[in-house]
Amino acid sequence: MRGGAPRQRLKRKGVIELAEVVLQEGESLESALRRFKRKVQQEDIIKEIKRHSYYLKPGEKARLKAALARKRNRKKRSRDIE
């Protein structure tokens, strides 16, 4: 795929299409690796893998969300005071 917006990964029944880079004629391996790393970063594949690497129970997820909100509000209040 040349130019334009990055292709969206297809999700069907838990299957995710991973980033793919085809080595072009006369292209060095280092250049192709650089393109692959950029593509992985653009598609947030690493972030997605980390997010699915462990399971949070719904209650734990809610507690974590509330704790992050408290932290954000505390930080915001401390900035307002200064």
Secondary structure, 3 states (H helix, E strand, C coil): CCCCCCCCCCEECCEECCCCCCCCCCCCHHHHHHHHHHHHHHCCHHHHHHHCCCCCCHHHHHHHHHHHHHHHHHHHHHHHHC
